[in-house]
Structures are given as C-alpha cells and as structure tokens.
C-alpha cells in the first residue's frame, strides 16, 4: 500500500485490548466486516451472539437493550427510534387483516391515531374500552381480538387502572383468538421504577426512552420489552424487516442518563406530589388529577400496586374560567414552558380539550384542563410562577 489514501483506510494499527472506562464504548456502523465468507454466511444476530449489520445491533445497542430489559424486569428488548415507533412496531408485528385491537379510551393519542389510520387501511379493526371497568373490556373481547393495549395511568387525565384485573379479563378469554390475545402496556410513566409491568399482567412493555431513561429532553428513542422469547422474535424480526434503527450517539445519551434515572424519578415524584397538594388549595381549581393524590381516580389501586409516581399532574379549572382564561394562564407562565413530552429537566405545560378525546367514557368536568410536567427546578420557584399566573385569571360566570 504505497498510496496514502489507501493506507489511511486500511491502516494496520489496532489499539490494545483492555480499555475499561466507566461509560460503555460507542460503536457506530452500517457495514460490519466479516473475517471469512463462512462467518458472513453463518453469523447469527438474532440471539446477540454476533454482528452482521448496523441495523441488527452493535455492542452499544446490545448494552442498552440489556440494561432496559433489566430496568423493566423483562428478558428481551428491541430498540426503536421513538416511543411511538415502539407502539407501531407492536401493532405491525402482531396484527394481520381481520384482527382487532382494543385500546383504553384514555390512551396515548398517537396510538389511537395509528389504529384509525394505518391499521384501519390494512383491514385491522379497533375498539375503545373503559380502562376503569374490567367488565367493559370483557364485553368487547371476541374471536378477532389479538391485541389489548393497557396504559397506566391514562394519558393526560392520569386515571390509574387495575392492571391485574384487566390482564385477568384478557387471560380468561385468551383462547378466543387462534394465536392468543397479547396484552401490551405503555409503561413510559412507570418507567420500570413505579411498578413491574410483567408482574401486573403485561405480556409486552413499551417504553418511550425519550422520557426518563434519557432525562435530557434531547433524544428520541423507544423500546419493546418482553419475557416471552416467541413474542420477542415476532417483534424483533418485524423490526428487522421494516428497517428500524437507532443512532449510536443517541444510544450513548440514553446510557449516560440511566445511572441517574432513579434519583431523577424520585426527585420529580416528590416535587410533583407537593405541587399537586398545593394546587388543591388554589381557589381557581376544580380538581387535581394525580394517582398518588387521595380522591384521584384509581388512587387506591395505585397505592396497592405502585411504589412511586412520575412527574405528571393535571389541573382542571373551575367552569367559570373560560378557555381563553386558561390559555392566558399558560401563556403567562415563565418557568413552565409550553410543550409536549415530559421527564426532562425543564417543567412543561399544555392545555387540552379532553371531551373531544373520549368516545366511551364521559368526561365529568366542564372546566379547562392543563397538564403539567414537573422538572428539576426548585419547588418554591415553580409555585411562585404558578401563583403569578393564577393572579391574572378572571372569573367570568358561575
């Protein structure tokens, strides 16, 4: 090799083995080099015994998958580019034309949209059920039901369902479908810390690693975890066929966030509970929704099944405050930024029209709702920010 350009590509130097630093190494690759043709033809990526192509895994992605499986109490993990991608992957892997999927009425909105859009176009039907009523779920299980989504707590409104009871209802009818009925839980809120998804009856746990595992509000990533190898293979092979991949640098950021995850979860849990209790005393407020708060829907179940709670709470204002007043309240906040997502360092808020999102259960409140994500700021500063904004609200009618 006399030409410099060739030497720089095919350089013979290899660094010595044995480098053992605290953070895992970051490997980035599309092409993986094989030593022989035999290795190229026989190497197995399916069980993480070797490397074949960047989409099928690197030492960095394998490391994160193993750690997320441990976090969730599962055995197998597949990484995807976002939390929504994890939801979509489960649907694509398990459902075929003629199947039906059941979704909680208070589920993550994009999960509903995927069912109403792509799945409907593929001949897969869906129905919504009341997650606080196991009998309603039971009444909707049929021979076409292949997948039942669970979510704890409900998106935005934070009702905490009886997961073991819902899972038992599904289990009692598991022979309805020739391939059985799978329960999949959106476990982003619990995050593997508040409760163990599999011990409460889930077959699959989906997690938006964008939230707590990352913690920095700078990464999009998701995971699908299971204890069942056959289910894992259905998910993992679909993952391979559709070409989902995650970037090495993004995996590095999630690996960096994991060691502090339990500390951040606990700190935000404590601050959120305190803020929820404080909100209850504010005269503008009709109701505060937070699973750890007595009187919030599902509180007793949360107390039975959980050891912690995440950083979300929702506040329903009294009906006399018209929507423009609620919007103005959000606009006046300084520390709470308007935005989606949660579990990052900065506190967030967003107003929602819940009545427009429900199809099975009637929304009992008439006032506007604002969901808050509590970050890592000082609690007193957050309370002062809310107080100054509440002071600008004007009651328009009784």
N, C-alpha and C positions, 0 to 999 in steps of 0.2 A: 504494500500500500504506500505508494510514493506520493500520491496526491493528498494534500492537507484536508480537503473536504471529505474524502473517504475516511481518513484517519479519525476525524472528529466524530463521524457517525459510528465507525466500527473500532472504537478505541479499546485496547486490550485491558485497561486498568479496571479492577473491581475492588471496591473498598472492603476492608477486613470485616468479617462477621463479628457479632458480639456486642454491637452498639445497643445499649439498653437504656433508653431515656424514659421519663415519666409519660409523656404523651405518645400514643401509638404513631407509627410511621404513616405517612400519607403517600399512597401509591395511586398514580393517575395513568390510565392506559385505555386505549381502544384495542390495539393489537397486543396479543400475548405471544412471545416467542417460544416455540417448542424445540426441544433438543433433537428429536428424531421424528420421522414420519409415523412410526409406531405410536409415539406419545401423542401426536396430533390426532390420530385416529381413535385412540382408546381412552384418553384422559377424561375423567368424569367430573363435571362441575355440579351435578345435581345434588351431591352429598357433601359438597365443600371439601373434597379431597384433592382438588387441583384447580388450575386456572386455564380457561380456554379463550375467553374474550372479555373485554371490559364490561359489557352489559351483564355478564354472568358472574361477576364478582372479582374483587381484588382483596388483598389482605386487609385493607382499610375497611371496605364494606362488610366483609365477613366479621370483622371485630365488632362493628356497630350492631350488626344483626344479632350476634350472640349476646351482647350486653342488653339490647332491647328485649330479647326473649327472656333473659333473666329478670329484668325490671318488671315485665308483665306476668311472670310466673308461668311462661309457656316453654315450648321446646324448639319451635321453628319460627323464623322471622324472614320476611321479604320486605326490602326497602323499595319505596316508590317516590316519585318527585313531589308529592304533596299529600296532605290528609285526604283531600277529595279524590286524588288518584287511587288511594287505598280503598275508599268506598267503591269506586268504579271497578277496580280490579276484582273485588269480591263478587260483584254482580256479573261481570263478564266470565269469570271462572266457573261459577256455579249454575248459572241460569241458561236455559235454552228456550226456543219458541214453544209456547204452550204452558210454560211455568208461570207461577205467580209469586210475588214478593209482598210481604206485609211490612208496613212501616209505621212507627209511632206517629201520632198526629202532631206531636211537638218535636219532631226530628229536625236535624240539621237541614236547612232549606235546600242546599245543592243535592243532597241525597234524594229528596222528593223530585227535584227538577230532572235528575238523571232518569228516574223511573218514568216521569211524564214525557220525557223526550226520547232519548236513545232506546231505552228498554221497550217502550211502547212501540217504537218503529220496528223493533226486532221481534214483535209478537209476544212479548213478555208483559203480563198484566201486573197490576199492583192494587192494593187497597190499604187504607189507613185505619189504624185501630187506636183505641183509648189506652195508653200505657198504664193508667192508674186503675184499670179494670181488667183483670185477667179473664173474666167471663166474656168480655167483648172480643178479646184476642181469640179465645177458644171458639167462639161462634163463627169466626172468619177463617179458620183453618180448614182447608179442603184437600182433595186428592191432587190439586195442582200446586199447592203451597210447597215451595222448595227452600225459600229463604225468609227468615224472620229477623228484622232488624230490631235491636234494643238500643236505648240511649239513656244514660244515667249521669246527671239529671237531664231533663229535656232542654233542648236548645232555647236560649233566651229566657224562657219562663221558669226553668230550673225545678220543675216537679221531680221528685225522686221516686221512681217506680220500685215495686217489689220484684227485683230481678229473679230471685229463686222461684217465685210463684209463676212469673211469666215463662221462665225456662221449663218449669214442670208442666205447664199447659201445653207447650210445644212438644215436650217429651212424650206426653200421653197420646199425642197424635202423630208421632214420628213415622209410623208405618203408612201414613196417608199417601205419601209420595214414594214412587218406586225407588228413588235414590235417597230417601230420608229427608228430614227437614233440618236445616242448619240454622243455628242462632248466631248472629254476628252483632257484636256490641261496639258502638262508638265509645271508646274508653279514653278519649282525649282529656276529659275533665278529671277522671280518676287517676289517669296517668301511671297506673301501676303502683301508686302510693296510697290512695284513699281506700282501695279495696282490690281484691284479686278477682279479675273478671271470670276466670275459669272456675273458681270455687263457688261463684254465684250463678253458674249455669251457662256461660257463653261457650260456644264452640270455637269462635274466632274473635279476636280482639283487634280492632282497628284504632290506630293512634296517629294523630297529627303531630309529628315530631317538631313541626313548626312552633308548637307552643312550649310546654315545659322542658322537654329534653334539650331544645336549643336554648331557649331563655333569652336570646338576644334580639328577637324581632328582626332577624336578618337572614333567615334560612327558610326555605320551603322544602318540606320532606314529610313522608308518611311511612307507616309500617303496617303489615298484616302479620299477626302472630297467632299461632295455634299450638295445641298439644298433640294434635292428630296428624300423623305423617301422611295419610291418604289425602286429607284436606289440604295439607301444605303442598303436596305435589300438584293438586288441581290448580291452586293459586300460583305456585312457582312456575309451572310450565306455561300457564297463560301469560304470566309476567314476561317470560322469555319470548313468547310468540308476538306479543304486542310491542316489544322493544322498550319497555320502561327501563330507565337508568337513572342513577343519581351521581352527581359530580363528587370527585374525591375531596375537593376543598369544602364542599358543603358537609360531607360526612365528617371531616375534621372538626368543623364548628360544632356539630352535634356531640361528637365525642368530647370536645372541650367543655360543653355545657353539662354533661351528665354528672360529673362529680359534685357539682353544687346544686343539683336539682332538688334533692330532699330539703336542703336548707332554704332554698328559694320558695318551695312549695309551702313549707311551714311558716315562713315569714309572711307570705301573701295570704295564707289562710288566716293567721292571727289578725292581720290588719283588716281583712275583709269582714270577718265576724264582728270586729269592733265597729267598723263603719256601718254595717247592716243594723246593729243595735242602735247606733246613733241616729240613723235615718228614721227609725221608728218614732223618734221623739219630735220630728220636724212637722210643723202644722200643715205643710203643703202636701204631705204624703198620705196616700190612702193605704198602701200595703208595701211591704218589703219582702221580696222572694229570695230565699237563700236556704238550702237544705238544712244547714245547722241551726237555723233560727226556729224556735218553737212556733208552731202555727203555720209554717210554710208547708205547702203540700208535699207529703212524703217524708216529713221530718222524722217521724218515729221509725220508719224503715231505714232512713239514713243513719239514725242513731244505732240501730241494730247491726247494720252491715258495714259501716264505714268507720275509719279511724281519723279521717281528715276531710277537708273540703278545699276546693280550689278558689281562685281569686275573683270569681264572678258573683255579682248580685244584680238583681233587677228591682227598680223602684217604680211603683205605679202612683201617679199623682192623682189628687182628688179631681173629680169630674169638672169642677168649676174652673180649672185651669185649661183653657182651650189649647189645641195643638200648637198654635203659634207661640203661646207662652212656654210650652215645653221645649219647643225648638229654640226659643230665645235663651232659655236656661242653659241648654247645651252650648250654644254659641258663646255665652259669657264665661264659661269655664276656661281657666288658664292652664292648669296642670293636667286636667283630663283632656286629652286631645280627641277629636272626632276621628274615629277609625275603626276598622274591623280587626279581627284576631284578638288575642289576649295572651297573658302569661309572660309578657316581656317586661322590661324594667320600667316602662312608662305607662301611667294609668290612661285608660281609654274610656270613651262612652259613645253610645249611639242610640237614637230613638227608634222605636219600632211600632208598627200597627199590627198588633197580634191578631185582632179579629179577622184580618184579611188572610192570615196564615192557617187558620183552623178549618177543618172540614168535618170532623167527627164530634169534637167536644166544644161546647160553647164557652167563650171567654167571659169570665164573670165580671170583669171590670170595664168601666166606661172611660176612665181617665187614661192619659197618655203614659206609655212605659218607656223607661230609659234603662238600658243595660250598661253596667259599669264593670270594667276590668281594673282591678286594683294592682298597681305596680309596686315599686320598691321605694317610693317617696315616703317621707315621714307622714305618719297618720295625721298629726295636727295640721300640717300644711294642706293635706287633702280636705280635711274638714273645713278649714278656713276658705278654701277655694269654693267648695260647695255652698258654704254659708253666704258668701258674697253674691253668688249667682242666684240662690234662692230668694235673696232680698229683693231682686229685681222682678220677681213674678207677681202678676196681678190677677186676683180672683175675679172672674167675670160674671159668674152666676151661681146660684145654689143648686 
